[in-house]
Each structure stands twice: as C-alpha cells, then as structure tokens.
C-alpha cells in the first residue's frame, strides 16, 4: 500500500510562485514506478500536469512547460512541483499520484491541495 500526503497549496497573485510537496509512505513505496501531479478545476476533468519516472525522466503538460518543474527526493520518498509565473488558469485542486505494478488500475492518490491564483 502507498499513502500520499500533499502540502504547499495556497492563495497567490498572478506571477507568483508555489512549491507543492507529496510525501509517500507505506509498504509499497519501493515498488513505485512513477509519481505525478494532476489538477482538477471546478467543472473540468482531471488533467496531468507533470510526472517523473523512477529513472528520473520527467514530462509536462504543454500548458505548464517552462513554468513548472517536477523533482524527486528518493531519500525522503517525496516529489515536488515548483510552480513559477502562476496564472489564474492554474487555479485547481492539485493531486499527487503514484503507480505501482500491483496496485490499483489508476494508482494511488492523495487528498489534494488547493491552489488559487487571483489578484
């Protein structure tokens, strides 16, 4: 099993920055193949923001390329999302996700953390 806890969300002005953290724990953490960040705005479908594999390969949605950076601290079993030059359209609940070969079809999910970008 894998448990995920997100933190770091909040209210920021356009152009500001936030860093989200996702800490993984549980018996399955050493089997995690990849971790990622998703977001869901009100009335919208959940979308992939960024993900990083166990080998360190990262991918980003086109809407956040050049502004967001995903990173991982293996010693702390934690993944981060550095968000710079935030826009109002970045407003959403951000969820951490982890995939393991033997786990649920859609992986494990955290509870989510709210990011609001507004002046």
C-alpha positions in Angstrom: 0.0 0.0 0.0 1.0 3.6 -0.6 -0.2 6.7 1.2 0.3 10.1 -0.3 0.0 13.5 1.5 0.2 16.7 -0.4 1.1 20.1 1.0 2.1 23.6 -0.1 -1.0 24.9 -1.7 -2.4 28.3 -1.0 -3.5 31.7 -2.5 -1.1 33.6 -4.6 -1.2 36.5 -7.0 -0.7 36.1 -10.8 3.1 35.8 -11.5 3.8 34.3 -8.1 5.3 31.0 -7.1 4.4 28.0 -5.0 6.1 24.7 -4.3 3.9 21.6 -3.7 5.2 18.6 -1.9 3.9 15.0 -1.9 5.3 12.6 0.7 4.8 8.9 0.1 4.7 6.2 2.8 3.6 2.6 3.2 4.8 -0.8 2.4 4.7 -0.3 -1.4 6.9 2.8 -1.7 9.9 0.8 -3.1 7.7 -0.5 -5.9 6.7 2.9 -7.2 7.3 3.2 -10.9 6.4 6.8 -11.3 4.9 9.7 -9.5 2.9 12.6 -10.9 0.9 15.7 -10.3 -2.6 16.1 -11.6 -5.0 19.0 -11.3 -8.8 19.5 -11.5 -10.5 22.8 -11.8 -14.2 23.3 -11.0 -16.3 21.8 -13.8 -13.3 20.4 -15.6 -11.8 16.9 -15.9 -8.7 16.0 -14.0 -5.6 16.5 -16.2 -2.0 15.5 -16.0 0.4 18.3 -15.0 3.7 16.5 -14.7 5.1 13.1 -13.9 8.5 11.7 -13.2 9.7 8.1 -13.5 11.8 6.0 -11.2 14.7 6.7 -13.6 14.2 10.5 -13.3 12.6 11.1 -16.7 10.1 14.0 -16.5 7.2 15.0 -18.7 5.0 18.1 -18.6 1.7 19.3 -20.0 2.2 21.9 -22.7 0.3 24.4 -20.6 3.0 24.4 -17.9 6.2 23.8 -19.8 8.8 26.4 -18.9 6.9 27.4 -15.7 6.6 24.2 -13.6 9.4 21.8 -12.6 8.9 18.4 -11.1 11.6 16.8 -8.9 12.1 13.9 -6.6 14.0 13.3 -3.4 14.3 9.5 -3.2 15.8 9.5 0.3 12.7 11.3 1.6 10.2 9.5 -0.7 8.9 12.9 -1.7 8.1 14.5 -5.0 7.9 18.3 -5.6 6.2 20.6 -8.0 7.8 24.0 -8.3 5.3 26.4 -9.9 6.5 29.7 -11.2 4.8 32.6 -13.1 1.4 31.3 -12.0 -1.7 32.2 -13.9 -5.3 32.4 -12.9 -6.0 29.4 -15.1 -3.6 27.4 -12.9 -6.3 27.5 -10.2 -7.3 24.0 -9.3 -7.0 21.2 -6.7 -3.7 19.5 -7.3 -3.4 15.8 -6.6 -0.4 13.6 -6.2 -0.4 10.2 -7.9 1.8 7.1 -7.7 1.8 4.0 -9.8 3.0 0.5 -8.7 2.8 -2.7 -10.9 0.5 -4.5 -8.5 -1.6 -1.6 -7.3 -5.0 -0.1 -8.3 -5.6 0.5 -12.0 -5.4 4.2 -11.6 -2.7 4.2 -9.0 -2.8 5.8 -5.5 -4.0 9.3 -4.9 -3.5 11.9 -2.2 -6.3 14.1 -0.8 -5.3 17.1 -2.9 -4.2 20.6 -2.1 -5.9 23.8 -3.3 -4.0 26.3 -5.4 -5.7 29.6 -6.1 -4.2 32.3 -8.3 -6.0 35.5 -8.0 -5.4 39.2 -7.7 
